[in-house]
Amino acid sequence: MTNALRSGQSMVVASREVPDTRPAGKPVDLRELFAMHAPYVWNTLRRLGVPQPDLEDVTHDVFLQVQRHLGDYDASRPVRPWLFGFAFRVASQHRRKAHRRRETPGLGEAREPVDPAALPDARIAAEQDRRLVLEALEAIDLDRRAVFVLYEIDGVPMDEIARALGIPVNTAYSRLRVARTEFAAAVKRLRRGER
């Protein structure tokens, strides 16, 4: 478990590229994978709509699934789209369970701590932008949101997205196109103060 997870703080935004420092041919180690990519999985789950109080547990659930399928990983492929596939499936399962428990996603979530080094007006603007993006993402169907997050936020090539989600490339492009439209409409609506 990372220090941020233990202390209850939010994970920092993971950088787009984390170099894979494993020597060629070395098998993937779960501890190493967790240490390098837990922040990425955490942020991916948050973008897919997992409520803040559940992020730690759901992140661990993702890595439990990863552990079961470590032997299936093709080391010649990028690891992040592979991890995203697990995060997407676990987030989908989590949402279905929350629906059966009659929970309402987003209610009662704890506020994420803000970087104390930033100026107050910059912190407020960043927090408003972050909330706007997260709320706009909530307006997008989960299947389209997955493609949108991978492509627009994580910068994953479309062929890798299609492979990770098990869909044809043209379907992935179609979902991205619709998601972009939905995202833009949601941002406009939210900026006008509509919900």
TORBA-465803 format. One record per residue (C-alpha): chain; residue number from 1; x, y, z; residue in three letters. Coordinates in nm, 2 decimals, m for minus. Example, Ala and Ser with C-alpha at 12.3 -4.5 7.8 and 13.67 -1.06 7.14 Angstrom:
% TORBA-465803
<cadena->A num->1 xx->1.23 yy->m0.45 zz->0.78 residuo->ALA>
<cadena->A num->2 xx->1.37 yy->m0.11 zz->0.71 residuo->SER>
***
This chain:
% TORBA-465803
<cadena->A num->1 xx->0.00 yy->0.00 zz->0.00 residuo->MET>
<cadena->A num->2 xx->0.13 yy->0.34 zz->m0.08 residuo->THR>
<cadena->A num->3 xx->0.18 yy->0.62 zz->0.18 residuo->ASN>
<cadena->A num->4 xx->m0.09 yy->0.83 zz->0.01 residuo->ALA>
<cadena->A num->5 xx->m0.33 yy->0.54 zz->0.04 residuo->LEU>
<cadena->A num->6 xx->m0.24 yy->0.48 zz->0.40 residuo->ARG>
<cadena->A num->7 xx->m0.28 yy->0.84 zz->0.51 residuo->SER>
<cadena->A num->8 xx->m0.61 yy->0.89 zz->0.34 residuo->GLY>
<cadena->A num->9 xx->m0.48 yy->1.15 zz->0.10 residuo->GLN>
<cadena->A num->10 xx->m0.57 yy->1.15 zz->m0.27 residuo->SER>
<cadena->A num->11 xx->m0.33 yy->1.01 zz->m0.52 residuo->MET>
<cadena->A num->12 xx->m0.14 yy->1.26 zz->m0.73 residuo->VAL>
<cadena->A num->13 xx->m0.21 yy->1.26 zz->m1.10 residuo->VAL>
<cadena->A num->14 xx->0.02 yy->1.00 zz->m1.26 residuo->ALA>
<cadena->A num->15 xx->0.24 yy->1.11 zz->m1.54 residuo->SER>
<cadena->A num->16 xx->0.15 yy->0.99 zz->m1.89 residuo->ARG>
<cadena->A num->17 xx->0.47 yy->0.79 zz->m1.93 residuo->GLU>
<cadena->A num->18 xx->0.64 yy->0.58 zz->m1.67 residuo->VAL>
<cadena->A num->19 xx->0.94 yy->0.41 zz->m1.82 residuo->PRO>
<cadena->A num->20 xx->0.95 yy->0.03 zz->m1.79 residuo->ASP>
<cadena->A num->21 xx->1.28 yy->m0.03 zz->m1.63 residuo->THR>
<cadena->A num->22 xx->1.25 yy->m0.41 zz->m1.63 residuo->ARG>
<cadena->A num->23 xx->1.53 yy->m0.59 zz->m1.82 residuo->PRO>
<cadena->A num->24 xx->1.40 yy->m0.76 zz->m2.13 residuo->ALA>
<cadena->A num->25 xx->1.26 yy->m1.11 zz->m2.06 residuo->GLY>
<cadena->A num->26 xx->1.21 yy->m1.04 zz->m1.69 residuo->LYS>
<cadena->A num->27 xx->0.86 yy->m1.15 zz->m1.57 residuo->PRO>
<cadena->A num->28 xx->0.63 yy->m0.89 zz->m1.44 residuo->VAL>
<cadena->A num->29 xx->0.63 yy->m0.86 zz->m1.07 residuo->ASP>
<cadena->A num->30 xx->0.31 yy->m0.76 zz->m0.90 residuo->LEU>
<cadena->A num->31 xx->0.48 yy->m0.55 zz->m0.63 residuo->ARG>
<cadena->A num->32 xx->0.68 yy->m0.36 zz->m0.89 residuo->GLU>
<cadena->A num->33 xx->0.36 yy->m0.32 zz->m1.11 residuo->LEU>
<cadena->A num->34 xx->0.17 yy->m0.18 zz->m0.81 residuo->PHE>
<cadena->A num->35 xx->0.45 yy->0.05 zz->m0.70 residuo->ALA>
<cadena->A num->36 xx->0.48 yy->0.20 zz->m1.05 residuo->MET>
<cadena->A num->37 xx->0.12 yy->0.21 zz->m1.16 residuo->HIS>
<cadena->A num->38 xx->m0.11 yy->0.23 zz->m0.85 residuo->ALA>
<cadena->A num->39 xx->m0.15 yy->0.61 zz->m0.89 residuo->PRO>
<cadena->A num->40 xx->m0.24 yy->0.56 zz->m1.26 residuo->TYR>
<cadena->A num->41 xx->m0.51 yy->0.30 zz->m1.17 residuo->VAL>
<cadena->A num->42 xx->m0.63 yy->0.52 zz->m0.88 residuo->TRP>
<cadena->A num->43 xx->m0.68 yy->0.82 zz->m1.12 residuo->ASN>
<cadena->A num->44 xx->m0.83 yy->0.60 zz->m1.39 residuo->THR>
<cadena->A num->45 xx->m1.09 yy->0.46 zz->m1.14 residuo->LEU>
<cadena->A num->46 xx->m1.17 yy->0.82 zz->m1.02 residuo->ARG>
<cadena->A num->47 xx->m1.22 yy->0.93 zz->m1.38 residuo->ARG>
<cadena->A num->48 xx->m1.45 yy->0.62 zz->m1.44 residuo->LEU>
<cadena->A num->49 xx->m1.67 yy->0.74 zz->m1.16 residuo->GLY>
<cadena->A num->50 xx->m1.57 yy->0.53 zz->m0.86 residuo->VAL>
<cadena->A num->51 xx->m1.65 yy->0.74 zz->m0.54 residuo->PRO>
<cadena->A num->52 xx->m1.36 yy->0.88 zz->m0.34 residuo->GLN>
<cadena->A num->53 xx->m1.43 yy->0.66 zz->m0.03 residuo->PRO>
<cadena->A num->54 xx->m1.41 yy->0.35 zz->m0.24 residuo->ASP>
<cadena->A num->55 xx->m1.10 yy->0.43 zz->m0.44 residuo->LEU>
<cadena->A num->56 xx->m0.85 yy->0.25 zz->m0.22 residuo->GLU>
<cadena->A num->57 xx->m1.05 yy->m0.08 zz->m0.21 residuo->ASP>
<cadena->A num->58 xx->m1.13 yy->m0.07 zz->m0.58 residuo->VAL>
<cadena->A num->59 xx->m0.77 yy->0.00 zz->m0.67 residuo->THR>
<cadena->A num->60 xx->m0.67 yy->m0.31 zz->m0.47 residuo->HIS>
<cadena->A num->61 xx->m0.95 yy->m0.51 zz->m0.64 residuo->ASP>
<cadena->A num->62 xx->m0.79 yy->m0.42 zz->m0.97 residuo->VAL>
<cadena->A num->63 xx->m0.45 yy->m0.54 zz->m0.87 residuo->PHE>
<cadena->A num->64 xx->m0.61 yy->m0.87 zz->m0.73 residuo->LEU>
<cadena->A num->65 xx->m0.75 yy->m0.92 zz->m1.08 residuo->GLN>
<cadena->A num->66 xx->m0.41 yy->m0.83 zz->m1.24 residuo->VAL>
<cadena->A num->67 xx->m0.24 yy->m1.09 zz->m1.01 residuo->GLN>
<cadena->A num->68 xx->m0.48 yy->m1.36 zz->m1.14 residuo->ARG>
<cadena->A num->69 xx->m0.39 yy->m1.27 zz->m1.50 residuo->HIS>
<cadena->A num->70 xx->m0.01 yy->m1.19 zz->m1.48 residuo->LEU>
<cadena->A num->71 xx->0.07 yy->m1.49 zz->m1.69 residuo->GLY>
<cadena->A num->72 xx->m0.15 yy->m1.35 zz->m1.97 residuo->ASP>
<cadena->A num->73 xx->0.04 yy->m1.02 zz->m2.00 residuo->TYR>
<cadena->A num->74 xx->0.24 yy->m0.98 zz->m2.32 residuo->ASP>
<cadena->A num->75 xx->0.55 yy->m0.79 zz->m2.21 residuo->ALA>
<cadena->A num->76 xx->0.60 yy->m0.65 zz->m2.56 residuo->SER>
<cadena->A num->77 xx->0.28 yy->m0.45 zz->m2.52 residuo->ARG>
<cadena->A num->78 xx->0.24 yy->m0.13 zz->m2.31 residuo->PRO>
<cadena->A num->79 xx->0.12 yy->m0.21 zz->m1.96 residuo->VAL>
<cadena->A num->80 xx->m0.12 yy->0.09 zz->m1.91 residuo->ARG>
<cadena->A num->81 xx->m0.38 yy->m0.01 zz->m2.16 residuo->PRO>
<cadena->A num->82 xx->m0.37 yy->m0.36 zz->m2.01 residuo->TRP>
<cadena->A num->83 xx->m0.42 yy->m0.22 zz->m1.66 residuo->LEU>
<cadena->A num->84 xx->m0.70 yy->0.01 zz->m1.79 residuo->PHE>
<cadena->A num->85 xx->m0.89 yy->m0.29 zz->m1.91 residuo->GLY>
<cadena->A num->86 xx->m0.89 yy->m0.43 zz->m1.56 residuo->PHE>
<cadena->A num->87 xx->m0.98 yy->m0.09 zz->m1.41 residuo->ALA>
<cadena->A num->88 xx->m1.27 yy->m0.05 zz->m1.65 residuo->PHE>
<cadena->A num->89 xx->m1.41 yy->m0.40 zz->m1.57 residuo->ARG>
<cadena->A num->90 xx->m1.37 yy->m0.36 zz->m1.20 residuo->VAL>
<cadena->A num->91 xx->m1.52 yy->m0.01 zz->m1.20 residuo->ALA>
<cadena->A num->92 xx->m1.82 yy->m0.14 zz->m1.40 residuo->SER>
<cadena->A num->93 xx->m1.87 yy->m0.42 zz->m1.15 residuo->GLN>
<cadena->A num->94 xx->m1.84 yy->m0.17 zz->m0.86 residuo->HIS>
<cadena->A num->95 xx->m2.11 yy->0.06 zz->m1.02 residuo->ARG>
<cadena->A num->96 xx->m2.35 yy->m0.23 zz->m1.06 residuo->ARG>
<cadena->A num->97 xx->m2.30 yy->m0.34 zz->m0.70 residuo->LYS>
<cadena->A num->98 xx->m2.35 yy->0.02 zz->m0.58 residuo->ALA>
<cadena->A num->99 xx->m2.67 yy->0.04 zz->m0.78 residuo->HIS>
<cadena->A num->100 xx->m2.80 yy->m0.28 zz->m0.61 residuo->ARG>
<cadena->A num->101 xx->m2.71 yy->m0.13 zz->m0.27 residuo->ARG>
<cadena->A num->102 xx->m2.91 yy->0.18 zz->m0.37 residuo->ARG>
<cadena->A num->103 xx->m2.61 yy->0.40 zz->m0.32 residuo->GLU>
<cadena->A num->104 xx->m2.59 yy->0.73 zz->m0.51 residuo->THR>
<cadena->A num->105 xx->m2.25 yy->0.79 zz->m0.65 residuo->PRO>
<cadena->A num->106 xx->m2.10 yy->1.12 zz->m0.56 residuo->GLY>
<cadena->A num->107 xx->m2.29 yy->1.19 zz->m0.24 residuo->LEU>
<cadena->A num->108 xx->m2.09 yy->1.21 zz->0.08 residuo->GLY>
<cadena->A num->109 xx->m1.76 yy->1.20 zz->m0.09 residuo->GLU>
<cadena->A num->110 xx->m1.47 yy->1.36 zz->0.10 residuo->ALA>
<cadena->A num->111 xx->m1.30 yy->1.66 zz->m0.06 residuo->ARG>
<cadena->A num->112 xx->m0.95 yy->1.59 zz->m0.19 residuo->GLU>
<cadena->A num->113 xx->m0.68 yy->1.79 zz->m0.02 residuo->PRO>
<cadena->A num->114 xx->m0.54 yy->2.07 zz->m0.22 residuo->VAL>
<cadena->A num->115 xx->m0.17 yy->2.14 zz->m0.27 residuo->ASP>
<cadena->A num->116 xx->m0.07 yy->2.40 zz->m0.01 residuo->PRO>
<cadena->A num->117 xx->0.21 yy->2.55 zz->m0.22 residuo->ALA>
<cadena->A num->118 xx->m0.03 yy->2.68 zz->m0.48 residuo->ALA>
<cadena->A num->119 xx->m0.18 yy->3.03 zz->m0.46 residuo->LEU>
<cadena->A num->120 xx->m0.54 yy->3.04 zz->m0.32 residuo->PRO>
<cadena->A num->121 xx->m0.70 yy->3.16 zz->m0.65 residuo->ASP>
<cadena->A num->122 xx->m0.50 yy->2.91 zz->m0.85 residuo->ALA>
<cadena->A num->123 xx->m0.61 yy->2.63 zz->m0.61 residuo->ARG>
<cadena->A num->124 xx->m0.98 yy->2.74 zz->m0.64 residuo->ILE>
<cadena->A num->125 xx->m0.96 yy->2.75 zz->m1.02 residuo->ALA>
<cadena->A num->126 xx->m0.78 yy->2.41 zz->m1.04 residuo->ALA>
<cadena->A num->127 xx->m1.04 yy->2.26 zz->m0.81 residuo->GLU>
<cadena->A num->128 xx->m1.33 yy->2.40 zz->m1.01 residuo->GLN>
<cadena->A num->129 xx->m1.17 yy->2.27 zz->m1.33 residuo->ASP>
<cadena->A num->130 xx->m1.11 yy->1.93 zz->m1.18 residuo->ARG>
<cadena->A num->131 xx->m1.47 yy->1.91 zz->m1.06 residuo->ARG>
<cadena->A num->132 xx->m1.61 yy->2.03 zz->m1.39 residuo->LEU>
<cadena->A num->133 xx->m1.41 yy->1.76 zz->m1.58 residuo->VAL>
<cadena->A num->134 xx->m1.52 yy->1.49 zz->m1.33 residuo->LEU>
<cadena->A num->135 xx->m1.88 yy->1.59 zz->m1.35 residuo->GLU>
<cadena->A num->136 xx->m1.87 yy->1.61 zz->m1.73 residuo->ALA>
<cadena->A num->137 xx->m1.72 yy->1.27 zz->m1.74 residuo->LEU>
<cadena->A num->138 xx->m2.01 yy->1.14 zz->m1.53 residuo->GLU>
<cadena->A num->139 xx->m2.24 yy->1.25 zz->m1.81 residuo->ALA>
<cadena->A num->140 xx->m2.08 yy->1.01 zz->m2.05 residuo->ILE>
<cadena->A num->141 xx->m2.19 yy->0.64 zz->m2.08 residuo->ASP>
<cadena->A num->142 xx->m1.92 yy->0.42 zz->m1.92 residuo->LEU>
<cadena->A num->143 xx->m1.83 yy->0.24 zz->m2.24 residuo->ASP>
<cadena->A num->144 xx->m1.77 yy->0.57 zz->m2.42 residuo->ARG>
<cadena->A num->145 xx->m1.61 yy->0.73 zz->m2.11 residuo->ARG>
<cadena->A num->146 xx->m1.35 yy->0.45 zz->m2.11 residuo->ALA>
<cadena->A num->147 xx->m1.24 yy->0.53 zz->m2.46 residuo->VAL>
<cadena->A num->148 xx->m1.25 yy->0.90 zz->m2.40 residuo->PHE>
<cadena->A num->149 xx->m1.03 yy->0.88 zz->m2.09 residuo->VAL>
<cadena->A num->150 xx->m0.78 yy->0.64 zz->m2.24 residuo->LEU>
<cadena->A num->151 xx->m0.74 yy->0.85 zz->m2.56 residuo->TYR>
<cadena->A num->152 xx->m0.79 yy->1.21 zz->m2.45 residuo->GLU>
<cadena->A num->153 xx->m0.64 yy->1.20 zz->m2.10 residuo->ILE>
<cadena->A num->154 xx->m0.40 yy->0.91 zz->m2.10 residuo->ASP>
<cadena->A num->155 xx->m0.28 yy->0.95 zz->m2.46 residuo->GLY>
<cadena->A num->156 xx->m0.31 yy->0.58 zz->m2.55 residuo->VAL>
<cadena->A num->157 xx->m0.32 yy->0.50 zz->m2.92 residuo->PRO>
<cadena->A num->158 xx->m0.66 yy->0.38 zz->m3.05 residuo->MET>
<cadena->A num->159 xx->m0.54 yy->0.04 zz->m3.15 residuo->ASP>
<cadena->A num->160 xx->m0.42 yy->m0.03 zz->m2.80 residuo->GLU>
<cadena->A num->161 xx->m0.76 yy->0.10 zz->m2.66 residuo->ILE>
<cadena->A num->162 xx->m0.95 yy->m0.13 zz->m2.89 residuo->ALA>
<cadena->A num->163 xx->m0.73 yy->m0.43 zz->m2.78 residuo->ARG>
<cadena->A num->164 xx->m0.76 yy->m0.35 zz->m2.41 residuo->ALA>
<cadena->A num->165 xx->m1.14 yy->m0.31 zz->m2.42 residuo->LEU>
<cadena->A num->166 xx->m1.19 yy->m0.60 zz->m2.66 residuo->GLY>
<cadena->A num->167 xx->m1.37 yy->m0.39 zz->m2.93 residuo->ILE>
<cadena->A num->168 xx->m1.31 yy->m0.32 zz->m3.30 residuo->PRO>
<cadena->A num->169 xx->m1.10 yy->m0.01 zz->m3.37 residuo->VAL>
<cadena->A num->170 xx->m1.38 yy->0.16 zz->m3.57 residuo->ASN>
<cadena->A num->171 xx->m1.61 yy->0.10 zz->m3.27 residuo->THR>
<cadena->A num->172 xx->m1.35 yy->0.27 zz->m3.05 residuo->ALA>
<cadena->A num->173 xx->m1.34 yy->0.57 zz->m3.28 residuo->TYR>
<cadena->A num->174 xx->m1.71 yy->0.59 zz->m3.29 residuo->SER>
<cadena->A num->175 xx->m1.73 yy->0.59 zz->m2.91 residuo->ARG>
<cadena->A num->176 xx->m1.47 yy->0.86 zz->m2.89 residuo->LEU>
<cadena->A num->177 xx->m1.66 yy->1.08 zz->m3.14 residuo->ARG>
<cadena->A num->178 xx->m1.98 yy->1.05 zz->m2.94 residuo->VAL>
<cadena->A num->179 xx->m1.80 yy->1.09 zz->m2.61 residuo->ALA>
<cadena->A num->180 xx->m1.64 yy->1.41 zz->m2.73 residuo->ARG>
<cadena->A num->181 xx->m1.98 yy->1.55 zz->m2.82 residuo->THR>
<cadena->A num->182 xx->m2.13 yy->1.44 zz->m2.48 residuo->GLU>
<cadena->A num->183 xx->m1.83 yy->1.58 zz->m2.29 residuo->PHE>
<cadena->A num->184 xx->m1.86 yy->1.92 zz->m2.47 residuo->ALA>
<cadena->A num->185 xx->m2.23 yy->1.94 zz->m2.41 residuo->ALA>
<cadena->A num->186 xx->m2.19 yy->1.85 zz->m2.04 residuo->ALA>
<cadena->A num->187 xx->m1.92 yy->2.11 zz->m1.99 residuo->VAL>
<cadena->A num->188 xx->m2.15 yy->2.38 zz->m2.15 residuo->LYS>
<cadena->A num->189 xx->m2.44 yy->2.27 zz->m1.94 residuo->ARG>
<cadena->A num->190 xx->m2.24 yy->2.27 zz->m1.62 residuo->LEU>
<cadena->A num->191 xx->m2.09 yy->2.61 zz->m1.69 residuo->ARG>
<cadena->A num->192 xx->m2.44 yy->2.75 zz->m1.73 residuo->ARG>
<cadena->A num->193 xx->m2.52 yy->2.60 zz->m1.39 residuo->GLY>
<cadena->A num->194 xx->m2.75 yy->2.33 zz->m1.50 residuo->GLU>
<cadena->A num->195 xx->m2.72 yy->1.97 zz->m1.37 residuo->ARG>
***
